Amino acid sequence: MSTRSLNKTMPAPLRKIIHIDMDAFFAAVEQRDNPKYQNRPIIVGGSPDSRGVVATCSYEARKYGIHSAMPSATAFRLCPQAIFVKPRIAIYKDVSSLIRQIFYQYTTLVEPVSLDEAYLDVSQSELCHGSATRIAQAIKQQILSETGLVASAGISYNKFFAKIASDMDKPDGLYLITPEQGLDFVEQLPIGKFHGVGKATERKMHDLGIKNGADLKQFSLPVLQQHFGKSALFFFKVANGVDERPVKTDRETKSIGTETTYTHDLQHSNEIYQQLAELLDKALLKVQTKKLYARTLTIKVKYHDFQQITRSLTFNKPIKNQLSKTPIFRQLLQREGIGQSKIRLLGVTLSSLEKQTNYYQQMDIFD
């Protein structure tokens, strides 16, 4: 048998993937730095009398049903005794950097997902006798020792199961899903627990009779593609315990944006378009700071009744901060009742990002 044919028949070696997720990260930092906050319901973001939303909250606050992205006013009604704290993003970034340095002591294959979570591939590590579970334990202990913060860890043979595992036993969790357990585990997993399934997709799955992984496994790839488009292949594979995504050490920025929840509802179209222009300027500054350019503009609008829409437009030239933004906004939102319905939040996101080249100096798409 030739080497080529042998490689075709040999299964790929199993990987050892760890997903580390800091428990209630922002709130935990606040409780660590302020002794009076310990064992108290802490809400980071917004205030009782603001139009803001909860960024995160402590586990003491979660007992009252409070969760991230909840309106601050709702959180206050659920727990009037909660302490609202303004986010200290610079501090959170510094702590995140310290935690990341700990990761690199165990492997160079680290994929940060956000300030408070990351994937680690320890397949080739000889530390802790090559045991991914013991490595995860060591990382958790070192994070606690050096930062005073608690992390949960999920260990498995692919990223999907590692991510799910890190949520299984929070806080201070340590959960292993072995290759032998994978298929049985995913069949029993509620579809809403699947990474990548939000509330809208969960409702769509339920409408199709898909309540768990076993139900999802009954659907063929073509049928899933009819209902879920590009996401169908991922759903089809993970329903069968397969996730081939590597841990990417150089995580690509896919989009950059900014949004604002206003203290009063916006209604006049001129004011709305002016606010959108300011948000676009901020997003473009972030893009330019990273030496990128963008081709796709997405606008997010949340109305006073919390109904939300997004509208996108892709251009054949890089988006630049120049003139005539309002006509673009009018084109995107011409059928959305701008100037008629009250608006509580606006957001602008730039995507289809590429590195800057000389092409960036060509004509502005707004000219």
C-alpha positions in Angstrom: 0.0 0.0 0.0 1.4 3.4 -1.0 1.9 6.2 1.6 -0.8 8.3 -0.1 -3.5 5.6 0.2 -2.4 4.8 3.7 -2.9 8.5 4.7 -6.4 8.4 3.3 -7.4 5.5 5.5 -5.7 6.5 8.7 -7.9 8.6 11.0 -6.7 12.0 12.1 -5.1 11.9 15.6 -7.4 13.0 18.4 -6.7 16.5 19.7 -6.7 17.7 23.3 -8.5 21.0 23.5 -9.1 23.1 26.6 -11.6 25.9 26.7 -11.0 28.4 29.6 -13.9 30.7 30.6 -13.5 33.2 33.4 -16.5 33.1 35.7 -18.5 36.4 35.7 -15.2 38.1 34.7 -16.0 41.8 35.0 -18.0 41.4 38.1 -15.4 39.1 39.7 -12.7 41.7 39.1 -14.9 44.3 40.8 -15.5 42.0 43.8 -11.8 41.3 44.0 -10.8 44.9 44.0 -13.5 46.1 46.3 -14.0 44.1 49.5 -17.4 45.7 50.2 -18.7 44.1 46.9 -17.8 40.5 47.9 -20.8 38.2 48.3 -23.1 41.0 47.0 -25.2 41.1 43.8 -23.0 43.2 41.5 -24.1 44.5 38.1 -21.5 45.8 35.7 -23.0 48.3 33.2 -25.8 50.7 33.2 -27.5 52.1 36.3 -31.0 51.8 37.8 -32.2 55.0 36.2 -30.4 54.6 32.8 -31.3 53.2 29.4 -28.3 51.0 29.5 -28.0 47.2 29.6 -26.2 44.7 31.9 -22.7 43.9 30.6 -22.3 41.1 33.2 -23.2 40.4 36.8 -22.0 38.4 39.7 -23.4 35.0 40.6 -25.2 36.5 43.5 -27.1 38.7 41.1 -27.8 35.8 38.7 -29.9 34.1 41.4 -32.5 36.8 40.7 -32.7 36.0 37.0 -30.4 38.8 35.9 -28.3 38.2 32.9 -26.1 40.0 30.3 -27.8 42.3 27.8 -30.8 42.7 30.1 -32.1 46.3 30.4 -30.6 47.9 33.6 -34.1 49.0 34.6 -35.3 45.4 34.5 -32.4 44.2 36.5 -33.1 46.8 39.1 -36.7 45.7 39.4 -35.6 42.1 39.9 -33.0 43.0 42.5 -33.3 46.5 44.0 -30.5 45.9 46.4 -28.0 45.2 43.5 -24.9 47.4 43.3 -24.4 48.9 39.8 -20.8 49.4 38.8 -19.4 51.3 35.8 -17.2 49.1 33.6 -13.4 49.6 33.9 -12.4 48.2 30.5 -8.7 49.2 30.9 -8.5 47.2 34.1 -10.2 44.2 32.6 -7.8 44.3 29.6 -4.8 44.3 31.9 -6.1 41.3 33.9 -6.9 39.5 30.7 -3.4 40.0 29.5 -2.0 38.5 32.7 -4.3 35.4 32.2 -3.2 35.1 28.6 0.5 35.0 29.7 -0.4 32.1 32.0 -1.9 30.2 29.0 1.4 30.6 27.0 3.3 28.9 29.8 1.4 25.7 28.8 1.1 25.9 25.0 1.8 28.3 22.2 -1.5 27.3 20.5 -3.8 29.8 22.2 -6.8 31.3 20.5 -8.3 34.2 22.5 -12.0 34.5 21.9 -12.6 37.6 24.1 -11.2 39.1 27.2 -12.5 36.3 29.4 -12.2 33.1 27.3 -9.8 31.2 25.1 -9.1 27.9 23.4 -5.9 26.1 24.0 -4.6 23.1 22.0 -2.4 21.0 24.3 -2.2 17.9 22.0 1.6 18.0 21.9 2.2 19.1 25.4 4.2 16.8 27.7 3.4 18.8 30.8 1.4 17.0 33.5 2.3 13.7 31.8 0.4 14.8 28.7 -2.9 14.9 30.6 -5.1 17.7 29.3 -7.3 17.5 32.4 -4.3 18.0 34.7 -3.1 20.9 32.5 -6.5 22.5 32.9 -6.4 22.0 36.6 -2.9 23.6 36.8 -4.1 26.6 34.7 -7.1 27.1 36.9 -5.0 27.0 40.0 -2.4 29.4 38.6 -5.0 31.9 37.5 -6.5 31.8 41.0 -3.1 32.2 42.7 -1.8 35.0 40.5 -5.0 37.0 39.9 -7.4 36.0 42.7 -10.0 35.0 40.0 -11.9 31.8 39.3 -12.0 30.1 35.9 -14.0 27.2 34.5 -12.4 24.7 32.1 -13.8 22.4 29.5 -11.7 19.6 28.1 -12.4 17.5 25.0 -11.2 16.4 21.6 -12.6 19.3 19.6 -13.6 23.0 20.2 -17.3 22.4 20.2 -17.3 19.9 23.1 -14.6 21.9 25.0 -16.8 25.0 24.8 -19.9 23.1 26.0 -17.9 21.4 28.7 -16.7 24.7 30.2 -20.3 25.7 30.8 -21.3 22.4 32.4 -20.2 22.9 36.0 -19.9 26.7 36.6 -18.6 28.4 38.6 -15.1 26.9 39.2 -16.0 24.1 36.8 -13.8 21.3 35.4 -15.5 19.0 32.9 -14.2 16.4 30.5 -16.0 15.0 27.5 -14.1 12.0 26.1 -14.3 10.8 22.5 -16.2 7.8 23.8 -18.8 10.1 25.4 -19.1 12.5 22.5 -21.9 11.1 20.4 -24.1 10.2 23.4 -23.5 13.6 24.9 -24.5 15.6 21.8 -27.6 13.5 21.3 -28.9 14.5 24.7 -27.8 18.1 24.5 -30.7 20.6 24.3 -30.5 22.5 21.0 -30.4 25.8 22.8 -27.1 24.7 24.5 -25.4 24.3 21.1 -22.6 26.8 20.6 -23.8 29.1 17.7 -27.5 28.6 18.4 -29.1 31.9 19.5 -32.7 32.4 20.5 -33.9 33.0 17.0 -32.2 29.9 15.7 -33.4 27.9 18.6 -37.0 28.9 17.8 -36.5 28.0 14.2 -35.1 24.6 15.3 -38.0 24.0 17.6 -40.4 24.8 14.7 -38.8 22.0 12.8 -39.2 19.6 15.7 -35.5 19.8 16.7 -35.2 19.8 20.4 -31.9 18.2 21.0 -28.8 16.7 19.2 -30.6 13.4 18.5 -33.3 15.3 16.6 -30.8 17.4 14.7 -29.0 14.2 13.7 -32.1 13.0 11.8 -31.9 15.9 9.3 -29.8 15.5 6.1 -27.4 18.2 5.1 -29.4 19.4 2.1 -32.5 19.9 4.3 -30.5 21.8 6.9 -29.1 24.0 4.2 -32.6 24.9 3.1 -33.3 26.3 6.5 -30.0 27.5 7.9 -27.8 28.3 4.9 -24.1 28.5 5.6 -24.5 27.4 9.2 -26.0 24.1 8.1 -22.7 22.3 7.6 -21.5 23.1 11.1 -24.8 21.9 12.7 -24.6 18.7 10.6 -21.1 17.9 11.6 -21.4 18.7 15.4 -24.6 16.6 15.5 -22.3 13.7 14.6 -19.6 14.8 17.1 -17.3 16.3 14.4 -15.7 19.7 14.7 -12.5 20.1 12.7 -11.9 23.8 13.4 -8.3 24.3 14.5 -7.2 26.5 17.4 -6.1 29.7 15.6 -3.2 31.5 17.1 -3.7 34.6 15.0 -7.4 35.2 15.4 -8.7 37.2 12.4 -10.8 40.3 13.2 -14.1 39.8 11.3 -16.0 42.9 12.2 -15.6 46.1 14.2 -18.4 48.2 15.4 -19.9 50.5 18.1 -23.4 51.1 19.4 -25.2 53.5 21.9 -28.3 53.2 24.0 -29.7 56.7 24.3 -31.1 58.3 27.5 -34.1 59.5 25.5 -35.8 58.0 22.5 -34.7 59.3 19.1 -37.4 60.1 16.6 -36.4 63.0 14.3 -34.7 61.6 11.2 -32.0 64.3 11.1 -31.0 63.5 14.6 -31.0 59.8 13.9 -28.8 60.2 10.8 -26.4 62.5 12.7 -26.0 59.9 15.4 -25.4 57.2 12.8 -22.7 59.4 11.2 -20.9 59.8 14.5 -21.1 56.1 15.2 -19.7 55.4 11.7 -16.8 57.8 12.4 -15.9 56.0 15.6 -16.1 52.6 13.9 -13.9 53.8 11.0 -11.3 55.1 13.5 -11.1 51.7 15.1 -10.7 50.1 11.6 -8.0 52.5 10.7 -6.2 52.0 14.0 -5.9 48.3 13.2 -4.6 49.2 9.6 -7.6 47.6 8.0 -10.3 48.8 5.6 -13.9 47.6 5.4 -16.3 47.0 2.5 -19.5 46.1 4.3 -21.6 48.6 6.4 -24.2 47.2 8.8 -26.7 49.4 10.7 -28.5 48.1 13.8 -31.7 49.8 15.0 -33.5 48.9 18.2 -37.0 50.6 18.6 -38.6 51.7 21.8 -40.5 48.4 22.1 -37.2 46.5 21.8 -37.9 45.3 18.3 -34.6 45.2 16.4 -33.5 45.2 12.8 -30.1 45.2 11.0 -29.5 46.3 7.4 -26.3 45.9 5.4 -24.7 47.2 2.3 -21.5 46.0 0.7 -19.4 48.3 -1.5 -16.8 47.6 -4.2 -14.4 50.2 -2.7 -13.1 50.7 0.8 -15.4 52.7 3.1 -13.7 55.9 4.2 -14.6 58.8 6.5 -15.6 61.5 4.0 -18.8 63.1 2.8 -22.4 62.2 2.0 -23.1 59.6 4.6 -26.8 60.5 5.0 -27.8 59.2 1.5 -26.3 55.8 2.4 -28.3 55.7 5.7 -31.5 56.7 3.9 -31.0 54.0 1.3 -30.5 51.3 4.0 -33.4 52.5 6.2 -35.8 53.8 3.6 -38.6 51.3 4.6 -38.0 51.2 8.3 -40.1 54.1 9.5 -37.2 56.4 10.4 -38.8 59.6 11.7 -42.0 57.8 12.7 -41.1 55.2 15.3 -39.1 56.0 18.4 -35.6 54.5 18.6 -33.7 53.6 21.8 -30.4 52.2 20.3 -28.3 52.6 17.2 -25.3 50.7 16.1 -22.8 50.6 13.2 -20.6 47.6 12.3 -18.0 47.4 9.6 -17.0 44.0 8.2 -15.5 42.4 5.1 -12.2 43.6 6.6 -8.9 43.5 4.7 -5.4 44.8 5.4 -4.7 48.3 4.0 -2.9 48.6 0.7 -2.4 51.4 -1.8 -5.9 50.6 -3.0 -7.2 52.2 0.2 -6.3 55.6 -1.3 -8.8 55.3 -4.2 -12.1 57.2 -4.5 -14.3 57.4 -1.4 -17.5 55.4 -1.8 -19.4 58.3 -0.3 -18.2 60.8 -3.0 
